Amino acid sequence: MTVYRKISLLMLAVFLLVYLLGALLYTQQARHDVQRELDGVAGLAQSLGSPADLPESVVSSMRHLTPAA
């Protein structure tokens, strides 16, 4: 095996390691961000309460929300 080929394989291995490590870190960060968003939305939904308790002007502007009267 030539020196050129050895250096090329070593560089390939280093780059693959760096890319895999980066992909792992990005995936972990994305999971953390998604969980934080879900927690925020759940908190907002709990703070709104029941749709029947909201003013009619607010409920009428929400397309997917129909209060149970």
TORLUM-793278 format. One record per residue (C-alpha): residue number from 1; x, y, z. Coordinates in nm, 2 decimals. Layout:
N
<num=NUM X=X Y=Y Z=Z>
...
//
This chain:
69
<num=1 X=0.00 Y=0.00 Z=0.00>
<num=2 X=0.14 Y=0.33 Z=-0.10>
<num=3 X=0.19 Y=0.62 Z=0.14>
<num=4 X=-0.06 Y=0.83 Z=-0.06>
<num=5 X=-0.32 Y=0.56 Z=-0.01>
<num=6 X=-0.25 Y=0.53 Z=0.36>
<num=7 X=-0.28 Y=0.91 Z=0.41>
<num=8 X=-0.60 Y=0.91 Z=0.21>
<num=9 X=-0.76 Y=0.63 Z=0.42>
<num=10 X=-0.65 Y=0.80 Z=0.74>
<num=11 X=-0.80 Y=1.13 Z=0.63>
<num=12 X=-1.12 Y=0.95 Z=0.53>
<num=13 X=-1.14 Y=0.78 Z=0.87>
<num=14 X=-1.09 Y=1.11 Z=1.05>
<num=15 X=-1.35 Y=1.29 Z=0.85>
<num=16 X=-1.60 Y=1.01 Z=0.90>
<num=17 X=-1.54 Y=1.02 Z=1.27>
<num=18 X=-1.59 Y=1.39 Z=1.28>
<num=19 X=-1.91 Y=1.37 Z=1.07>
<num=20 X=-2.05 Y=1.09 Z=1.28>
<num=21 X=-1.98 Y=1.28 Z=1.60>
<num=22 X=-2.14 Y=1.59 Z=1.46>
<num=23 X=-2.44 Y=1.40 Z=1.35>
<num=24 X=-2.48 Y=1.25 Z=1.70>
<num=25 X=-2.45 Y=1.59 Z=1.86>
<num=26 X=-2.70 Y=1.75 Z=1.63>
<num=27 X=-2.95 Y=1.47 Z=1.68>
<num=28 X=-2.92 Y=1.50 Z=2.06>
<num=29 X=-2.97 Y=1.88 Z=2.04>
<num=30 X=-3.27 Y=1.83 Z=1.81>
<num=31 X=-3.43 Y=1.59 Z=2.06>
<num=32 X=-3.37 Y=1.83 Z=2.34>
<num=33 X=-3.52 Y=2.12 Z=2.13>
<num=34 X=-3.83 Y=1.92 Z=2.03>
<num=35 X=-3.89 Y=1.82 Z=2.39>
<num=36 X=-3.86 Y=2.18 Z=2.51>
<num=37 X=-4.11 Y=2.29 Z=2.24>
<num=38 X=-4.35 Y=2.02 Z=2.34>
<num=39 X=-4.33 Y=2.12 Z=2.71>
<num=40 X=-4.39 Y=2.48 Z=2.61>
<num=41 X=-4.69 Y=2.40 Z=2.41>
<num=42 X=-4.83 Y=2.18 Z=2.68>
<num=43 X=-4.79 Y=2.46 Z=2.93>
<num=44 X=-4.96 Y=2.70 Z=2.70>
<num=45 X=-5.25 Y=2.46 Z=2.64>
<num=46 X=-5.29 Y=2.41 Z=3.02>
<num=47 X=-5.29 Y=2.79 Z=3.08>
<num=48 X=-5.57 Y=2.84 Z=2.83>
<num=49 X=-5.80 Y=2.60 Z=3.00>
<num=50 X=-6.13 Y=2.49 Z=2.85>
<num=51 X=-6.24 Y=2.65 Z=2.52>
<num=52 X=-6.58 Y=2.71 Z=2.68>
<num=53 X=-6.41 Y=2.95 Z=2.93>
<num=54 X=-6.25 Y=3.16 Z=2.65>
<num=55 X=-6.42 Y=3.48 Z=2.53>
<num=56 X=-6.64 Y=3.43 Z=2.21>
<num=57 X=-6.42 Y=3.68 Z=2.01>
<num=58 X=-6.11 Y=3.46 Z=2.08>
<num=59 X=-6.29 Y=3.13 Z=2.00>
<num=60 X=-6.44 Y=3.25 Z=1.68>
<num=61 X=-6.10 Y=3.34 Z=1.53>
<num=62 X=-5.97 Y=2.99 Z=1.60>
<num=63 X=-6.03 Y=2.76 Z=1.30>
<num=64 X=-5.98 Y=2.42 Z=1.46>
<num=65 X=-6.14 Y=2.49 Z=1.80>
<num=66 X=-6.50 Y=2.44 Z=1.87>
<num=67 X=-6.62 Y=2.48 Z=2.23>
<num=68 X=-6.85 Y=2.22 Z=2.37>
<num=69 X=-7.15 Y=2.43 Z=2.48>
//
